[in-house]
């Protein structure tokens, strides 16, 4: 659960699933009895989502400066960073499921030039895949700001084909940008001082959407596969859908509530995702996950999946849409197979390992591998094939391995008694970043160019962290050194020390997105002492200068040699 005390739940605990209610044709009249005793009165389990004070002023995040998290003075406890390659990760890299591993995978270490790489590519009988050339090119520049906002950005992502970039923010606005156009537009207003109070951008704005005001903020948004629609969640039972490519301002409400239930009118959706064909939406909220059929315009699946908020959900294999994944503040990820929901109220399996709530889950898209960020300060890699069965999970002791009274929004993480759940079935863990204050997000690197062999995440310490699949951190980008909006992201970076001024702040990086075809990252960061936020573009050094392609860079290298 994120951000405001009004949404505080009672402490969750490990335990079996409750029940499933189906709403579509395949699931009509399914009535499952819970496996454990649950409260008869909704008030007993703290369902009061409706009593929201509209004047609420983020008392958790915008208190006096000395009450905010300050990573410059105190760090709390963090797991030790991995220094040596982990055998399990090396085995995964060499196993073929995360892209090719050939002579190009160590270009940077062997100081091999791009020219020689492409020459070998030309001479090869079989063309070297693009991923072998681009794979070592991890974005590594501080970059520069490409958009400033006067409120916190909660999500910022490329579209699947990276032709669009979109953001959603706490002022209930969504911005959709065209990334195929030249980024040489002049910014409006000042040269990037966050205190100017202006929205500025050097990107081409396709559309600005005024969202329907909900509770607190837009927590999540997602672009349809055809880039023509966008959905967003506002901690209400209704997700809204808007068009992105024309002037039509109409927004379609997608209602996940059951009007027969008082509870259903009060819960909130935190996460939402389109299916691969754009015909369905998966959404997660207070203990529930849902599927909505956009063709029939009705909710088709409703699952009481967890004992605490579902902060994030996704499709395990977007192509099929059969397997759903939910991640919760109860510390568990659960796998749901829609093909068996008609005969069972239980998940297909459970991923156990985190000791605190989970902020985000992301799938590699192959139906096998998943990663998650946890408030226990770890990012974990999972293999769905190694999940714990529902029966085994139900037999676990009903014990909590959380730190009592720990609240990640305004407390530093103390050293825990348990570094992992005793029944941990994760494949690997990745450490070094900070998961405080808000629901920090994590992803696999693009399959097309990297084979998914990197994992990257935002961080509350104001840095972008990139790991190799072998567990080692390969890149850390400090957003505090990102240059103002007046600088071109493709230019050679001057010393960031020149630009430390009154607005120089430690940032919280909530969301990050890796371009599907280029070694470029976009990051969304909050100013630590205000409600201002920025979007920044980070390139691999040497790539993208004046719009140059990879081959252009190689040609320049040839001419200078």
N, C-alpha and C positions, 0 to 999 in steps of 0.2 A: 504494500500500500504506500501511497506517495503523499508527501508534502503537508497536509493540514491535519490538525488534531481532531477535527470533526469526523475524520474517517478512521480514527483509531479503533482497532478491533481488540477483542480479548485475546489473550495469548493462545495461539493454536498449539496443537500437539499432534504427534504422529498417531495414525489410526486408520482404520478402514474407511472405505467410501460410504457415502450415505445412500443416495438413490439417483435414478435417472428418470427424467420425464421426457417422452418423445412427443413431438407435435406434428410431424409430417405423416404422410400416408403409411410409410413403412414402420412407423413407431406409434401409431394411434392406439390409445387405450392401454398403454403399458403402465403398469402401476407396481413399482418396486418398493418393497419394505426395506428400511434401512437395516444394516447389519449391526448398528450400535444404537443405543438409546439417544435420542436427540430431544432438544427442548420443544415443548408443545407451543410455547408462546414466543413469537418473534422477538419481543422485547428482551427476552432472556438471552438472546444471542446478539444483541446490539445491532439491530437493523436500521437504526435511525439515520438514514441518509437524507431525509427530506428537510431536516431542520438546519438549514445552511444560512448563515448570516451573510448577506450580500456585501456588507461593509467589512468583512473579514480582511485583515491586512497582513497576511502571511507572517503571523507572529513567530512561526518557527524559523523562517529563513531570513527575515529582515529585522531581527532584534538589534540591539546595540552591537557595535563592531566587536567588542570584547567577548561577546557571547557566540560569535560565529566561529565555525571551524577555521582555524588558521594553521595551515600546514607548514608555514615558515617557522612557527614556534613550537608546535606540538604535532607529533605524527601518530600517536597511539601505537598499537601493535599491528604489524603486518607480517604475513608469512615470508620466509626467506625466499629471495629470488633464485631461480634456477640458473646456474652458471655453466654447467656441463650438459651436453646433449643427453636427453633421456632415452634409454634403449627402446622403450615403447614407442616414443615419437619417431625415432629414426626408422624403426620397423614400419611404421605407418607410411612414412615418406617413401620408403623403398618398396612398399607393397603394391603401388599402382593405383590405389583408390583416391589419392590426392594429387593426381597429375603425374607427368613424366618426371623422372629423375635421371638426367643424363649429364653430358659434359658441360651443359650450360647452367646447371643449378648452382655452381660455385664460381660464377664469372667474377664476382666482386672479390672473393677471396684470392683467386688466382691472377687478378689484375688483367684479365683478358679484355681487350678492347671490343667495343661494339662492332667496329669494322670487321674484325676477325670473325666475330660471331656470324654476321650476315654473309661474309664470304664463304664460310663453311656451309651456311644455309644454301647458298647458290650452288655450291659445288656438290652438295649432297644429292644422291639419286632420289631419296625421299625428302621432301621439303621438311625442314625443322618447324614444328608447330610454333605458333606465335607465343604460346605460353613459355616455351623454352628460352625465347629471347627476352621477353618482358619480365619473366618470373623474378630475376634478381633485383629488379628495379623497384624497390620499396620507396614510396614517398618519404622524403627525408628533410624537407625544407620547413622553416618556420612559417613560410608563406605570408600572405597578406590578406587583410579583410576584404571581402567582396560584398558584404551587406551588413548594415547595422540596424538593430531593432530597438525600440523603446520598451520592450517587455521581454521576458524570458522565452527563448525558443525551446520547445519540448521535443521536437522531432525535425530532422533535416536529412533527406535521403535523395539519392539519384533514382530515376526510374530504372526499370530492368535493362533498358537499352542505353541508359545514361544520356539520352537526348533531353531529358528534363531533370531539374532539381526542384524540390519543393520543401517548404518549411511550414510549421504550425507553431503558434505562440500563445502566450498567456492572455493576450488581448483579443483572443478568439478570431484572429486573422490567419489566413493561409496564403502563401505566396508561391506561385508556380513560375519557374524560370526556364528559359530556353538556353540550354548549354551548347547548342550548335552554332550560335551566333558569336561573333567576335566580342570579347570582353573589353572593349575600348571606350565604352560609354563613360561620359563624365559623371562623377558622383554629384548628387544634389547636396547643398548645404556646405558644411565645413569639411576639413580635410581628414576627418575621422575621429575627432574627439567625442567620446561617448557621452559627454555631458551636453552635447549640442542639442539633444532632445529631438533629433530628426531621424526618420527612416531614410537610409541611403543605400544605394546598390550600384555596382558597376556591371551587373548582369542584366540581360534583357528580360523584363517582366512580361510573362505571357498573360497572367491574370492574378488579381488579388481578390480573394474571396472573404467576405465578411461572414464568419461562422455564426451559427445560432448560439447565443450565450447559454452556457450550462453552469456547472459547479466548478469554480476555481480556475480551470484552464482547459485547453485542448491537450489531452494527455497523449494522443496518438493519432496518426493519419497514415494513409496508404494510397498509392496511385494504382489504378487498374492496369492490367497488362497492355491495353491499347492506348494508355496515357490519356484517355478521354474523360475519365471520372476520378474523383478523389473522395475518400471517406474519412471521417474524423470522429473521435470520441471525446466527450466532455464530462465524464463522470455522471452521466444520466443513463436511463435505460434506452435512450435513443441515439443511434449513430446516424449522422447525416451524410448524404451523398450529393456532390455538386459536379457540374461539368467544368472542364479545364480549358477547352479549346475554343469557346465562343463567348459571346456576351450574355448568354442566358444566365440569369441570377437565381433561377428556381433551384431549390434544394429538396431532395427527396428524403423524408424521415424513414429510417429503418428501425422499427420498434421491436425491441427484444423482450418487452414486458408482457406478462400475461394479465390482462385486465381483471381476471377473476381473483387475482391475488393482491392483497394490500402490500405485501413485501415487494412484488415485482414492480410496483409503481415508485419504489424508493431506492432501489439499488443503482449502482453506477457501473458503466463500461469503462475499462481502463485501456484495453488493447483491441485492435481490429485489423484484419488482413483480408484482402481479396484472394480468391482461389486463382489458379493458373489460367483458367478460362474466363475469369471475370464474372462468373454466374453465381458465385456464392461468397459469403463473408463469414469468417470465423471471428468470434469476439469473446473476450473474457472480462469478468467483473467480480463481484463479491461472491466468492466460492464457486461461481458458475463458469462454464464455457457454453457457447451457442454456435449454431450454424444457421445462416439465413439464406433461403433460396430466392435470388433476385428475379428469376423467371416467374416463379409462382407468387412472389411477393409475400412470403410468409416464413416464419421461423420453422425450421425443420428438425432441429436438434436442440435440446436443453439438458445439460448434465450438471448436477451438483457434484463438482469434481474434487473440491478441496475443503479444508476446514478454516481457510483464511482467504484473503483476497487473491484473485488470479491477476497478477500484475502483467503477464505476458502470455501470448499464445501464438501458435503458428501451425502450418501444415508441414508434416515430416517429408512428404514427397508431393510437391505442388502439382506435378503432372497427373497424379491419380486422384488426389484429394480424399483418399480413404482414411489416412492416419492423421490424427490431431494430437498436438502436444500442448499441455498447459503447464504453467510455472507459477508457483504460489508463494505467498508469505509464510506458508506452513513448512517451507524448505524443500518441498518435493516437486519433481516433474513427473507428470503422468502421461501415459501414451494411451490413446483411445482409437480403436479400430471401428469405423462406422459399420463395417460389414458384419460385426458381431453384436452391435448395440441392441438389436432386436431380441436377443436371447440372453443377454447378460447386462447386469447393472454395474459391472466392475471394469476397471481399466484393463487394457491388454497387458500392461506392465507399469512398473514404477522405477524411476531413476533416483537413487538415494545417494547422498554424499554431502550436500551442503548442510551446515548446522544453523544457518540463519535464513531469512527470507530471500527469495530469488527476484532480481530486478528485471531480468530480460532473458529470453530464450530465442535462439536463432538456429535454423536448420541449414545444413550444407545443401539440401535439396535433393539428396540421393536416397532418402528414406532410411538412412542408416545413422549418420553422424549429426550430433546436435551439440551446441555449446550454450552455457548459461553463465550469467554473472550473479554472484551472491553477495549478500550483506556481510558474509563471513570473510570478505576481502579476497575471495578466490574466483577465478573463472575456470569452469570445468568442461572437459570434453567427454562426451558420452557416445557409446555405441548402443543403439537401440536393441541390437541383438543380445546384449548382455543385461537387459533390464530384469529387475526382480519381478517375479510373477505376482499377480494380485493376491493369490492365496498366501504366498510367503510374506508379502507385505502386511496382510491382515493379521498375521501371527506375530508380528514384531511387538515388543513391549511398548505399551502406550506411554513412552517417555519422551521428554523434550531435552535436546542437547544444546539449546540456546543459552545465551548469557542472560540471566535474569535482569529485567528492566532495561536492557540495552535498546536504544532507539537511534538508528543510524542517521536520522535527520539532524540531530544536534548533540550527539555523543561520539567521542572517539572510541574506537574498538579496542577493548582491553584484551590481554592475552587469554584465549579461551582454554577451558579444561579439555575440550575435544577439538582437535584440529580438523577432524572430518567425522562424519557419522560412522558409528561402529560397523555398519553394514554398507559402507561406501562401495558402489559399483561403477564409479566413473573411471574412464580410461586414463586421463591425465588431469592435472590441475596446472593453471598458469597464474603467476603471482607478480606483484610489483606495482599494480595500479591501486587506486583508492575508490571504494564504493560507498560513498556517503551522500547525504543530503537529498538525493533524487534518484530516480530509477535509471542508473547508468546502463548504456547499451553496448552490445558486443556482436561481432559478425565474423564469418569466414571471408577471406579475400576472394575476389572473383575467380570462378572456375575457368573462364575462357582464357585468362592471361596468366593465372598463377596456379591453377589446379586446386585452389582452395587450400594451399599449403601454408598460408599465414592466417593468424587470428588477430583481430584488432579490437580495441575497446576505447571508449571515452574513460575519463577518470576525474574524480573530484579534486585531485591535486593540480588540475589545470593542464594535464598532459595527455597526449595521444600515445597509446602503447601498442606496439606491434610485436607479436611473437612468431617465431618459427614453430612449426608443428613439433619440433623436437624439444620444445619447452623453453628455449632461450629467448630473451628479449632481443630483437634485432634492430628496433628503432623506437626512440622516445622523442616526441615532438612537443616542446614546451610552448603552449599557446600564449604564455605571458610575453614571449618574444615575437609574436606575430606582428607584422608591420601594418600601419594604418591603411585605410581604404584608398588613399592617394597613390599607393604603390602598386605596380603591376606584379601579380603573383609569379610571372615568368621571368622577371628581371632578376639579376644577381642580387642577393640580399646584402644591403649594407649592415653594419653592426647594429643589432637591436638596441644596444645601450644608448644610442643617440636618441631614442624615442621613448625613453622612460620619463613620463611627466606626471602631472596631477591625475590623469586618467589611467595611468599604468596600474593595472590590478591583476591579482592572481585570479585566474579563471577556473570555472568548473565546466569541464567538457562533458555534456550530457549525451550527444549523439555524434556519430561519425559515419561517413559513407565513402566507399572506394569505387572509383570509376570502373566500369566493366571492361573497358578496352585500353585504358591508359593508366600509368602509375601516378594517379592523382587522388588525393583525399580531400573531402570537404568536412569541416568540423563546425559544430555549433557549441558555443561556449557562453557561459553567463559571467558577467562582471560580478566579482565577489561581494561588493558592497552596495549594489544597486540592483535595479530590475532591468538593466540594459544587457543586451546580448549581441553577439556578432557571429557571422558565418565567415569562415576563412578557407582559402584554397591552398593546398600544400602539394607541391610537385616534387618529383624526383629531380635532384639537381642536374641541370644540363638538358632536361627534357622540356619541350614546350616553349622554348624561347622564341618569341615572335610567331607563335603558332606553328613551329616546326614539328614535323613528324619524326618518328624514330629514324627513318632512313635519312632525313635531312641532317640529323645530328651526326649520323655516321659519315655522311658526305663532308660535313664540316671537319670531322676528325681526320678524314683522308687528306683534305686540303691543307690542314695545319701540320700534318706529319711530314 
